[in-house]
Amino acid sequence: VYIADAHLGLLRLRKKSKKEMKKSHNLFHTVEIVASRVYDRENDTYSPIAFADDVTIGPKSGTVYFTDASDIMPSLSKSKYNVMYTSKLDGVRRKASGRLLQYDPKTDEVTVLATNIHFANGITMGDADETYLLISSTFNTKAKHVLKYNLITNTLEDNDNDDNTNDSSLLWTGFTDGIDCGDFKGNNNRRCFVAIPVSTSLDPFLNFLLFTLPHPLDMRVRTFLLLLPERFAPSVDAHPYGAVAEINIADGLPVSLYQDPSGTDISSVTGVTVHDSKLYLASLEHNYIGVYTPN
């Protein structure tokens, strides 16, 4: 089992050998750090994995693909690492510093597949043939929130088209997070869903400041917000909301929305897992897993 740890990097949970079990009082498993940095061959230097976010495994090759959300490391606040505050800083700064990384268990090497992603968040394998990945780009409001990486051509599809007058961000109700795909019974089709923990429409003033002001005025506002103390950062639970969007696999745009507008049953949905034609939803605010059967 591979784990994306925002502070430590890529981790692995594995069974211990008999010798290891004798030395550790018969504990069956151990957690080890697989990678905390990436080697840059061109510059002959290492760069840290600053914010490991999500992970998926190729069903055929066994290759591990994971996201490095930002080059801002989680901040230490009151002896705890505050990953939420780090994500807010990245959203206000709006710099595309996220990366798509690959770990090969056979060679024990980590390589960079793609860069310049606006907060590379959730990741999932798009199909069973392992031909492409889908990546949730949380703060990519100019174009698409869901990007596609082609594993055959090793390219990240160019979704930032300045000539496109139709702003696809208007189709979304909020920022995206975890993403997953799965086969559904009955019609034998593959469907993909992405979690939406926060609605941009619930705080129109902040949305205006961050994404509507013309340049360079927007940069001055962002700089001012970045200088504010952490206690003034916008709260996730200030406006309870929870949603999951089904996306069109071809273009990454939403086609259906399942939402709890007031967050009564579940809010701050950050993770979605497709299993047995159901959606299993993870939340930052609740100590339970939500289960939903889409139409």
N, C-alpha and C positions, 0 to 999 in steps of 0.2 A: 504494500500500500504506500503510495506516494502522497506527500502532504506539502502544500505551499504555505510556508510560515512567513508572515510579513516581516518578521525581525531576523530570523535565522537563515531563510532561503528555502531551498528544496530539501525536504526531509524524506526519510523512508522508514516505515515500520516493517520489520521482518522478524521471522522466527529465529531463535537462537540455536546454536549448535549444542550438542550435549556437553561439550567442554565449557561453553559459556554459561550454560544452565547451572552447572556445578559451582561455578565461581560466583553466581548471582542468586543463590538460594532458590533455584528452580523457577525463576521468572521466565515465562515462555517467549516473550517478545522484547525487542529493544528498538529504540528510535535513534537513528543516526543521521547526521548531516551529510547529504549527498553533494550539494554545491552551494556555496555562498558568494561565488564570484565567477566571472566569465573572462576567458582569455581573448584578447584582441590581437589577432595575428598581424594585421596591418601596422599597428603601432607598437607591437611587442609589449603590451601592458595588460594588466588585469583591471576590470571594472567590477564594483560590487553589485550583487543582486540586492538592490535597495528595498524593494517592496514586492516580494513574491506574493502573488494573489490567488491564482487558480491553476488547476492542473488537469490534464486529460491524457489518456494513454492510447496509442495506436493499436487497434484490435488485431492487426496483422503483424506489424513489425515489433511491437512492444516498446516502441520509442515513446519517451515521455515529453509531452509538450506542455509548457507552462508560461504564465505571464509575469512580467516584472512591471508592475503598474506605473511606477514613477521613479524618478531619480531622487525624490525626497524621501529620506528614511523616516520611519515612524518616530515620533517625538516621545521623549520620556517625561511623563507627568505623574507626580506622586508615586514614584517607584513602579509605574505601569507604562507600557508602551501604548500610546494613543493613536491607533491607526485611523480612527475616524477624523481626527483633527488634521492628520497628514493628507487625507483625501480631500478635505475641504480646502487646504492650502493649494493643492494641485489644481482643484477646480477654479479657484479664484485666479491663480496665476495663468492658467490656460496655456501651458507649454506642453507640446507633444513630446514627452520624454519616455513614454512607456515602450516596452519591448516584448517581442515574442521570442521565447527561448526554447531550445531543444536539448534534451539529455539522452544520450545513447548508453544504455546499461552495458552494452557489449564492450565499448571502448572507454567508458567512464568519462566521456567528454561532454562539455556544454558548449553549444554554439548559438549565435544570434541569428535568427531567421528574419526578423523584421524590426524596424525601429520607427520612431516618430509617430507613436500612437497616443492619442489623448486618453490617458489613464487606462491602460490595458487591464481590463478586469476579468470577467468570466471567459472561459474557453471551453469548447466542446468539439468533438469530432463530428463533421457534418454528415458523413456517410459511412457505411460499413466497409466500403472498399478503401478507406483511408486516402481519399483523393483531395480533401480540403478540410480546413478548420474554420470555425466561426468564432470570432472574438468580440466581446462586448467592450466598446470604446465609450466609457461613461460620459465624458465631457465633450465628445465630438458632436457638438450641436450644429456645426456648419453643414455637415453632410450626414452620413449615416452613423447610427449608434452601433450597428453590427457590421463588422468587416469580415471579409472572406480571404483566407490565405490558401492559395493553390499549392498543394504538396507535389504536384506533378511538375509544374514550372518553377516552383520555389519563389513565388511572387505574391505580394500583398496587393489585392485589387485596388486600383486608384478610385476611391470614392469621393475625393475632394475635387469636384468639378466646378470651377468658377463660372462656367458658362451655363450652368443649370439654374434657371430662375426659380424653379420650384424647390423651396427649402424643405427638405424632408424632415427636418427637426420639428416642423409644425404638426407632423403626424404622430409624434410621441407625446405622452402625457407627463413624462418625467425622465430622470436619469436612469440608465440601465445598469444592471449588476450581473448576477450569475446567469448562465445560459446552458441549455441542454437540449438534445434531440433524442427522439426515440420512435420506434415503430408502434403503430396503434392497430389493435385487433379489428377485424371486420373488413376494412377497406385496404388493408396492407399498404398504407402509405406512411411515410416518415414525416414527422412534424417537429418543429423546433419552437422553443419558448424562451423568453428572456424575462428576468425579474426586474421590477421597477419599484425601488424602495421609497423614492421621494418624488412628489409631484412638483413640477416647476410652476404650475398654475396657482398653487396655494400661496405662493409668496411673489406676486407680480412685481413688487417694487425691486426686490433683490434680482429677480430675473431680468428686469429692465436694466439695472446697473451693470450686470455681468455680460449680457448677451445682445443688448439693443443699442447701447451708446456707440456713436461713431468713433473711429480711430482718429487721433490718439487720445481722445478724452477717456475712452474706456480704460486705457493703460494707466492713466492717472488715478482713476477710481480703484482699479485693481491694486495698485501700489499702496494706496491708502488703507484698503481693507487688509492687505498682507501685514501692515505695520501694527494693526490692532492686537491687543492681548488675546490670548486663547479664549478667555471667558466671554468675549464678544462674538465668537464664531457662531453662525446659525445652528440651531439645534435640530437634530433629525426628528425628534418626537414633538416638536412644536406644532406641527400640522400632521396628525396621524393619517397615513395613507398606505395602501398596499395594492399592488397590481402585478399581473403577469400578462405579457403580450405574446401572441403567436405571430411568428414572422414568416414572410415568404422567403423560402430558402434561396430562390434565384436572385433576389435583389436586397435581401436583408431588411425589408421594410415591414412594419406591422400590418397584419390583416384582420386580427381579432384582439380584443382587449377584455380581460377578466379582472375586475377591480373591486376593491372595498374602499369607496371614496372617503369614508370617515374613519377607516381603520378600526371598525368595531370588532370584527372577528380576527383580523390579522393585519398588521401594519409593518412597515420597514422590511418588506420582502427582499432579501438579498440573494437567496439561492433557490433554484428550481431543479428538481431531478425528475426525469420522465421514467416511469416504471409501470409495466402492466396496464398501459392506457390511462394512467393517473399521473397527476402532478403532485410532487411532494415539495412543500414550500418551507424554506428556512427564514427566520425573522431575527432581527437584532433586538426586538423589544419583547419577545415572548419565549417562554420555556417549553414550548411544544412545537411539533411539526404539523403544518397545515396540509390537508389532503384534498385535492379537487379533481373532479372528473370533467374535462372540457367537453363541449358539444361535438 
